[in-house]
């Protein structure tokens, strides 16, 4: 059995770790709430934008729009959204596992990868996958301009016909306890433009020019959605992981305290026996 000093030091260490996990849980909760608010703010704009494009597309020549160009799929691009840091449970592991399975089913020699977050970059770099771009160290000050910057390289890669499709693998925020892995087609953009609208509108200058200006904005808001969903999911996963770590630390403290009390009682009992044995020896 460990001596009293060792057990006391272990209890002190676990209590220190518990303070850190509690603080990390509180920080993650605050960041998650902020990300949720930003998602709710962006959603009406995204829905309205998509509705306008759907309304205009039936009267527009899709072949004139590069981002709607459906080609025979020979080479595919993958955008993989992870975090820069760990301590978030299986948040990164699940995304990387899904992405790697999808890529391996196609053949990694036929896939170009855009890594968002250090975890994706490190994972695929170690395995010698074809990484086109990697973006890191922006999560703490996440801005809409980051989504625009990320989208520029991805769109350029598609419009230059280096790839025929681009997919995105990310964590969708469902609720605090649930994050769902999604693998979505980003390019070419697919819209349901066949729905007939009852009310017609007058557009200036013309529908085709308006669609050409709206589609890049739609793409930017999609990238923004992926970043916000992933960031909120990361914070929720980290909050739960730190809550579990805090609870585990409390259980360890209880167990160690019990060990300490047993060891102390054993030491007292041993000392008393030695005193009694010494007294009996003196009497004899």
N, C-alpha and C positions, 0 to 999 in steps of 0.2 A: 504494500500500500504506500502511495506517495506521502511524503511528510507534510506537515501542516503548512510550511512556508511555500512549498511548490503549489499546493492546492490554493492557498491564498493568492498567489501570483496569477494563477490561471483564472480565478474568479475576477480579479482586477482587469485582466486582459479582455475577457469576454464582455465585461461591462463597458469597457472602452469601445469595443467593436459595436456593441448594441447602440451606443450613442451615435456612432457614425451612420449605422443603417437607419435609425430613426430620422436623422437629419436628411439623408438621401431620399427617404420616402416622402418627406414633406416637400422637398424641392421638386421631385418628380410630379407630385400631385399638383403643385402650382403651375408647372410648365404644361401639364396635360390639360388643365382647365383653360389656359390661354390658347392652346392649339385648338381645342374644341370650339372656342368662341370664334376663332379665325375661320374655321371650316364652315360654321353656320353663317358667317358673314359672306363668304364667297359663294355659297351654294345657290342663292337666288339669281345672282349674276350669271353663273354657269348655266343654270337651267334656262334662263331667258335667252341667252346667247345661242344655245343649242336649238331652242324652239324657232328662233328667227332663221337659222341656217336651214332647218328642216322645211320651213315654209318657202324658202327661196329656191332650193335645189331643183325641184321639178322643172323649173323654167330656165335652168342654167346648163350649159354644156360641161359635163363633168370632165371630159377629156382635156379641157383647157386648164384644169386645176391639178398641179403636180402632186399635191398632198392627198388627192383622191385617186391617184393612178394605181389601179390594181394590175399587178404584173404576175407573170409566172414566177413562183417562189423557188429560187435557186440558192439564195443566201439570205440569212436572217440576222437581225440585230436584236440584242437583249439589253434592256435597261434594268439593272438590279439595284434596288433601293435598300440599303442597310444603314446602320448607325456607325459612328466613329468609335463609340465606347461599348464596353461589355456591361456586365452586372445587370442584365435585363432578361434573365431567364432564357427561354428558347427563342426569343425574338429574332435574332440574326440566324440562328441555326436552321429554323424552319424555312426562311426565305432562301438561304443558300442551297439547302437540300432540294427544294422545289425547282429553283433555277437550274441547278446542275443536272437534275433528272431530265428537264425539258431540253437543255442544250445537248446532253449526251444522246438523247433519242434522235436528234437531228444530225449529230456529228460535230464535234467541236471545231473541226476544220472548216465547217460551213457557217460558223457563227462569229459575229463581231460583238464585243461586250462593252457596254458603258457602265462603269462602276460608280455608284453614288454611296459614299461612306467607306471608311477604312476597312471595315470587316469584309466587304465584297472585294475590294482591291486586293487585300492580302490573301484572301481565299483563292481567287482565280489566278493571281500572279504566281503563287506557289505551285499551281498545277499547270502552268504554261498555257493558259487559254489566251486567245487573241483579244487583248484589251485595247480598245481604241482611245477611250478617255476615262479618267478617274477624277472624281470631285470629292474633296474632303474639307474638313475644318470650316464649315459654314453653318452647322446646325445650331450653334449657340446664339447666332444672330440671324436667324432665318428671315429672308425678305423675298418679296415677289420678284425682285430683280434676279435672284438666284434661279428661280424657275425659268425666267426668260433666257438667262445665260446657258443653263443646261439644255434648254430646248433648241437653241441655235445650232449647236454641234450635231444633235440628233437629227434635226430636220435636214441639215446640209448633207449628212451622210445618206439620207434617204433620197433626196432630190437629185443628188449626183449619181444615183443608181448603184451605189456600192452594195446596198442590200435591197431586197424586195419587200420585206416586212420588218417592222420593229415592234417587239413586245416589251411590256413592263411587268416585272415581278415585284410586289410590294406587300406590306401588311396593311390591310384595311381595318380601321378602327370601328368596331361594332359597339362595344361598351368597355367599361373598366376591366372586366374580367375576361373579355374575349377579343382577340385580334385574329382576323381571317386572312389567310394568304390568298392573294389574287394574282392571276397571270392574264393580262389584258393586251389586246391588240391596240397599239397606239397609231401606227401608220401602216398602210394607208388609212385615212380617216373614213369611218363608215357611219353614214347617217341614214335615218329612215325618212327619205324625202318623198315617199309615195303618198303620204297622208294628205288628203284634200282639205283645204281650209275653207270654211264657209265665208269668212270675211276676207276680201281682197284689200290690198293696200297699194298706195302709190309710192314708188321708191325712186329716189334721185341719188346719184346720176343714173345708174341702172343696176339691175339685180346682180349681174355678173361681177361688176366692180365691187359691189357691197360684199358679196360672198368672199371674194378674194381678200378683202380687208378683214372680214370677220373670222375666217378660218385660222389665221395665225394667232389671233386673240384667243380663240377656242383652245388651240394647242397649248398656249401659255397657261391658261386656267386649268387645263388637264394636268400639266406638269406641277402646277401649284397644289392641286388636289393630292397628287401622289406624295409630294413632300409633306404636306400637312397631315395626311392620314398616317404616313409612316412615323412622323415625329410624335403624334399623339399616341400611337400604338407603342412606340418605344418607351415613352414616359409611363404609360399604364403598365407595361410589362415590368419596367424597373420598379415602379411603386409596389406592385404585388411581390416581386422578388425580394425587395427590401423589407416588406411586411413579414414575409415568411422567415427571412433571416433574423429579424428582430424577435419573432416568436421562438425560433430555434435557440437563439441566444438566451432567452429567458428560461427555456427548458434546461439548457446546459448549466445556467447559474443555479437552478434548483438542485440538479444532480450533484454539482460540485459542492454546494452548500451542505447537502446531505453527507457527502464523502468527508467534508471538513469536520462536521459534527461528530461523525463516527470515529474519525482519526483522533480528534481531540478527546473523545470519551475513552477511546482505547489507551491513549497516552496517560490520562488521569488514572484509569484502572491499573495500568502497569505500575505507575508511580506509587499508588496506594499499596499494591501488593509488595513492592520492594520495601516500603516503610514497615509494613506489618512483618515481613520476613526478617528484616533487620532487627526489629524489636524482639521477636521471638528468639533470634540467635543470641541477643544480648542476655536475655533471661536465662538461657541454657548455659 
